[in-house]
Amino acid sequence: MRTFEARKAALLDSMRGRVATGVRKRTSSNLFRYTPRVQGGRGLDLSRFSHCLALDSEARVLDVEGSATFEAIVDYTLPQGCVPCVTPELKHITIGGATVGIGIESNCFRYGFVHDGLLEAEVLLPGGRVVLCRPDNEYSDLFYGLPNSYGTLGYILRAKMRLMPAKPYVHLGTARYTDLDAFLDAMRAATLREDIDFIEGIFFDARRLYLTLSRFVDRAPRVDDILRRNIFYKLIQEQPDVYLTTKDYLFRYDPEWFWNIPEGWPYRVFRRFAPARLRNSGFYKRYTQRKHALLQWLPWTAKDEEEPLIQDWEVPWEQAAELTRFALREVDLGGKPWIVTPIRTPRSPTLYPVPANTLYYNLGCYCQVKKRPEKGDYWYTRIMDRECFARGGVKMLYSSTFLSREDFDRIYNGEAYRRLKRNYDPEGRLGDLYAKCVAHPQ
Ligand SMILES: Cc1cc2nc3c(=O)[nH]c(=O)nc-3n(C[C@H](O)[C@H](O)[C@H](O)COP(=O)(O)OP(=O)(O)OC[C@H]3O[C@@H](n4cnc5c(N)ncnc54)[C@H](O)[C@@H]3O)c2cc1C
């Protein structure tokens, strides 16, 4: 099927008026739920909706299907001198998933979240109707309700996204700080600089903090290799100046799935010689899922000695230092870094009510942590969640969260969500956001 309209007609035909819960795509999901969720049926097959349809490089607007991956989008737009305003760092995240989830990157201080680049979306509603929602039409409530709805209002089949200008290379300048307040001050000051395109920090403890300020450049004196020779997060600690192609910069954490590929000799060989198509987060996610499924069945495998801590928390900037101190005091990442970036969103979407034009601090953590058995299940997520919410923060819901229904409704605008459900999914066919995202009520 050659056109979007033909693919849409075939999809509607195949559904016979009934939309399945959940989506199927070519790429693996980037959700991370601690406890598996029940899903009825096989999900709606959106794998064909993976095309970039048109690019207006003068207006910097991309017309794209909902299951297109950010890698496919960057491959399409970069040769024409632009890329999405916010490109999540994993290649296989899709435009639909990152819009209804919450997508971030090291330039969110300038462009807000992924969904802030959304201009319009064609959404398949659970009743089988497709509507075009825009900020200024009769479906504007749906338009503003999509971010953080996680597929519970409808599915994005096509979207128009705003792009930003891009150059072929990125220069990364990294400075080490030994004082948390100085590190945070420098990060905040950088958000006011016109000459900086990307801001990101990683840190290991209160005296080992690295701030990377990056900018697009037309030419590079050399290009550093982060696929085979170097591990990105280590390279920036060793070299104050790093040059990457723009595509490598945007997906800099993809080859190592942040820092989750072990460093023993078999993995060194894998890193050096495996075909490039296996050096990505999608392959690595499938591999670890199968490995864990297998280990579950082995009687001698020690269980429960680790817990996953794959989360992003966001607090108003004034709370950044205290949230960081709490994290460093209470959680031991076993030598893996925390990662931080400043965020300022131009508008506050209905279900992710971060105030507009206010500087926020995103603290992320993507690894397994040693579990202390006396602390109980998912201890570290629970204490970090509590600390974040107590400091007026909010968190992305791609992972698991611990909240009562009442608190969830307060933080994520439950009243407005129920209104949206009444309008767009009155029979509740696509499930409920709380049930989808919350692990165990407290
Ligand atoms: C380890 C890890 C690292 C991450 N790193 C980053 C990062 O660096 N930057 C970042 O921005 N985010 C990151 N995320 C979060 C990620 O962006 C979100 O989980 C996002 O929702 C994943 O989108 P996906 O395309 O993989 O879709 P999926 O994971 O397949 O689906 C996510 C949700 O979106 C719904 N959905 C999927 N497609 C559509 C559609 N077309 N229309 C409507 N609903 C749809 C699904 O039903 C599901 O509820 C990370 C997540 C994990 C687990």
The ligand as an SDF file (V2000), in Angstrom:
LIG
                    3D

 53 58  0  0  0  0  0  0  0  0999 V2000
   14.9600    2.4040   29.3140 C   0  0  0  0  0  0  0  0  0  0  0  0
   14.1230    3.5330   28.7980 C   0  0  0  0  0  0  0  0  0  0  0  0
   14.7420    4.6550   28.3140 C   0  0  0  0  0  0  0  0  0  0  0  0
   14.0060    5.7090   27.8360 C   0  0  0  0  0  0  0  0  0  0  0  0
   14.6870    6.7520   27.3530 N   0  0  0  0  0  0  0  0  0  0  0  0
   14.0280    7.7860   26.8830 C   0  0  0  0  0  0  0  0  0  0  0  0
   14.7350    8.8920   26.3370 C   0  0  0  0  0  0  0  0  0  0  0  0
   15.9350    8.9020   26.2580 O   0  0  0  0  0  0  0  0  0  0  0  0
   14.0330    9.9490   25.9180 N   0  0  0  0  0  0  0  0  0  0  0  0
   12.6810    9.9290   25.9560 C   0  0  0  0  0  0  0  0  0  0  0  0
   12.0830   10.8940   25.5340 O   0  0  0  0  0  0  0  0  0  0  0  0
   11.9840    8.9120   26.4350 N   0  0  0  0  0  0  0  0  0  0  0  0
   12.6180    7.8350   26.9020 C   0  0  0  0  0  0  0  0  0  0  0  0
   11.9130    6.7740   27.3780 N   0  0  0  0  0  0  0  0  0  0  0  0
   10.4520    6.8510   27.4440 C   0  0  0  0  0  0  0  0  0  0  0  0
    9.7940    6.6090   26.1000 C   0  0  0  0  0  0  0  0  0  0  0  0
    9.8940    7.7540   25.2880 O   0  0  0  0  0  0  0  0  0  0  0  0
    8.2970    6.3280   26.3170 C   0  0  0  0  0  0  0  0  0  0  0  0
    8.1870    5.1210   27.0250 O   0  0  0  0  0  0  0  0  0  0  0  0
    7.5210    6.2400   25.0130 C   0  0  0  0  0  0  0  0  0  0  0  0
    6.1450    6.2180   25.3130 O   0  0  0  0  0  0  0  0  0  0  0  0
    7.9170    4.9930   24.2360 C   0  0  0  0  0  0  0  0  0  0  0  0
    7.3550    5.0430   22.9670 O   0  0  0  0  0  0  0  0  0  0  0  0
    7.4290    3.8140   21.9400 P   0  0  0  0  0  0  0  0  0  0  0  0
    7.3680    4.4280   20.6090 O   0  0  0  0  0  0  0  0  0  0  0  0
    8.5480    2.9070   22.2380 O   0  0  0  0  0  0  0  0  0  0  0  0
    6.0110    3.1190   22.1640 O   0  0  0  0  0  0  0  0  0  0  0  0
    5.5820    1.8980   23.0420 P   0  0  0  0  0  0  0  0  0  0  0  0
    6.5330    1.6940   24.1610 O   0  0  0  0  0  0  0  0  0  0  0  0
    5.3000    0.7610   22.1550 O   0  0  0  0  0  0  0  0  0  0  0  0
    4.2000    2.4280   23.5910 O   0  0  0  0  0  0  0  0  0  0  0  0
    4.1740    3.4040   24.6020 C   0  0  0  0  0  0  0  0  0  0  0  0
    2.7280    3.7860   24.8870 C   0  0  0  0  0  0  0  0  0  0  0  0
    2.2560    4.5650   23.8150 O   0  0  0  0  0  0  0  0  0  0  0  0
    1.1020    3.9910   23.2190 C   0  0  0  0  0  0  0  0  0  0  0  0
    1.2670    4.2030   21.7830 N   0  0  0  0  0  0  0  0  0  0  0  0
    2.2340    3.7180   20.9800 C   0  0  0  0  0  0  0  0  0  0  0  0
    2.0690    4.1730   19.7300 N   0  0  0  0  0  0  0  0  0  0  0  0
    0.9680    4.9670   19.7600 C   0  0  0  0  0  0  0  0  0  0  0  0
    0.2780    5.7320   18.7820 C   0  0  0  0  0  0  0  0  0  0  0  0
    0.6650    5.7670   17.5170 N   0  0  0  0  0  0  0  0  0  0  0  0
   -0.7950    6.4430   19.1850 N   0  0  0  0  0  0  0  0  0  0  0  0
   -1.2350    6.4410   20.4720 C   0  0  0  0  0  0  0  0  0  0  0  0
   -0.6460    5.6980   21.4170 N   0  0  0  0  0  0  0  0  0  0  0  0
    0.4640    4.9910   21.0720 C   0  0  0  0  0  0  0  0  0  0  0  0
    1.1100    2.5320   23.6210 C   0  0  0  0  0  0  0  0  0  0  0  0
   -0.2050    2.0490   23.7210 O   0  0  0  0  0  0  0  0  0  0  0  0
    1.7740    2.5990   24.9860 C   0  0  0  0  0  0  0  0  0  0  0  0
    0.8580    2.8940   26.0000 O   0  0  0  0  0  0  0  0  0  0  0  0
   12.5930    5.6790   27.8600 C   0  0  0  0  0  0  0  0  0  0  0  0
   11.9540    4.5470   28.3460 C   0  0  0  0  0  0  0  0  0  0  0  0
   12.7030    3.4760   28.8070 C   0  0  0  0  0  0  0  0  0  0  0  0
   12.0110    2.2570   29.3380 C   0  0  0  0  0  0  0  0  0  0  0  0
  1  2  1  0
  2  3  1  0
  2 52  2  0
  3  4  2  0
  4  5  1  0
  4 50  1  0
  5  6  2  0
  6  7  1  0
  6 13  1  0
  7  8  2  0
  7  9  1  0
  9 10  1  0
 10 11  2  0
 10 12  1  0
 12 13  2  0
 13 14  1  0
 14 15  1  0
 14 50  1  0
 15 16  1  0
 16 17  1  0
 16 18  1  0
 18 19  1  0
 18 20  1  0
 20 21  1  0
 20 22  1  0
 22 23  1  0
 23 24  1  0
 24 25  2  0
 24 26  1  0
 24 27  1  0
 27 28  1  0
 28 29  2  0
 28 30  1  0
 28 31  1  0
 31 32  1  0
 32 33  1  0
 33 34  1  0
 33 48  1  0
 34 35  1  0
 35 36  1  0
 35 46  1  0
 36 37  1  0
 36 45  1  0
 37 38  2  0
 38 39  1  0
 39 40  1  0
 39 45  2  0
 40 41  1  0
 40 42  2  0
 42 43  1  0
 43 44  2  0
 44 45  1  0
 46 47  1  0
 46 48  1  0
 48 49  1  0
 50 51  2  0
 51 52  1  0
 52 53  1  0
M  END
$$$$
